[in-house]
């Protein structure tokens, strides 16, 4: 399905120039690990001739896959890449081994920044790095069923869900949080009177400071 199905009607006539597709899947393994997989496909609706290759209409220019295996702590324990179609088929696949440097990284602890650190531009495939950056959100989606089942059983309610504060819908003062997670709801109208400012490592009540300043003057 095309993104255009859900967007406004373009104001000018258009011709398709390129299609880039990502396909992501997560698999729960019987050894309590998770496989996170992503596929990239680039293709054009017309013949594409470069200095290195001739790509017929619809034949992928890029066709690349990445798998990261993670444990319960969200650490990468295995990494594998495959690049069956690339612009430089004798050179590009040499970068497949670079993804092994992702082993040991944690998908919830600065993962994208760490990917850039361990896979510098000089010896990586930029597309594989891009694919790796998509996997933290895939991991979150793969864990949602387990989290939802716990909540329906009334378990884990004393632990703040990671999604709260992470987007517009789940802001601490949102209607969704107020209705579904009232214990984590923050009423913004109550905050000004209880504002606290940290000064030199000590918590000081702003209203008290203002009152003291007024009496001094």
C-alpha positions, 0 to 999 in steps of 0.5 A, spaced: 500 500 500 502 506 498 503 512 503 499 516 498 493 513 500 493 516 507 495 523 504 492 529 501 491 529 494 498 532 490 497 539 487 501 537 481 502 531 476 507 526 479 511 521 476 514 515 481 521 516 481 523 511 486 521 506 491 524 504 498 521 499 502 522 496 509 520 490 512 521 488 519 519 482 523 520 480 530 520 472 533 520 469 540 525 463 540 524 457 544 531 459 548 528 466 551 531 470 546 528 474 540 530 475 533 529 482 530 529 482 522 529 487 517 529 487 510 531 493 505 529 493 498 530 499 493 527 499 486 526 504 480 520 504 475 524 504 469 531 502 467 537 505 471 544 505 468 550 507 473 557 506 472 558 500 475 551 496 473 545 496 469 538 495 473 532 493 469 526 496 471 523 493 478 530 489 479 532 491 486 538 496 487 539 494 494 536 488 497 539 487 504 537 484 510 539 484 518 538 480 524 540 482 531 538 477 536 537 480 543 536 477 550 531 479 556 536 484 558 535 487 551 543 486 549 545 484 542 548 477 543 548 475 535 548 479 529 548 477 522 547 481 515 546 479 508 547 483 502 544 479 495 544 485 491 548 491 491 551 497 486 558 494 487 557 486 488 564 485 489 565 490 494 559 492 498 558 485 501 565 486 505 561 490 510 557 484 512 562 482 518 561 489 521 555 488 524 558 483 529 561 489 532 553 490 535 554 484 539 554 487 546 550 493 545 544 494 548 538 496 544 535 501 550 541 504 552 543 509 546 543 504 541 543 509 535 549 513 538 553 506 539 552 504 532 555 510 529 561 509 534 562 502 533 561 502 525 564 508 523 563 510 516 570 508 513 568 501 514 561 500 514 555 500 509 550 506 511 544 502 509 546 496 514 547 502 519 540 505 518 537 498 518 540 497 525 537 504 527 530 501 526 530 495 531 529 498 538 522 500 536 521 493 533 523 490 540 518 495 543 513 493 539 514 485 540 514 486 547 507 490 548 503 483 548 507 481 554 506 488 557 499 488 556 497 481 559 501 483 565 497 490 565 490 486 564 492 481 570 493 487 574 501 486 575 506 491 574 502 497 576 507 500 580 512 500 575 512 506 570 511 504 563 516 506 558 511 509 553 509 515 558 512 521 557 515 518 550 510 522 545 504 526 545 499 521 546 502 519 552 504 525 556 504 525 563 498 530 563 494 527 557 487 524 557 490 517 556 495 517 562 489 520 566 484 514 564 489 508 564 495 510 568 492 515 574 497 513 578 502 516 573 498 522 571 501 529 573 496 535 573 499 541 570 494 546 574 497 543 581 504 544 579 506 552 579 504 552 587 509 546 588 514 548 583 521 546 586 528 549 584 534 546 585 539 551 587 546 549 589 544 542 590 538 543 595 531 543 593 528 550 595 520 552 594 520 557 589 514 560 592 517 561 599 523 564 596 519 569 593 515 571 600 522 571 603 525 576 598 518 580 598 519 581 606 526 583 606 525 588 601 
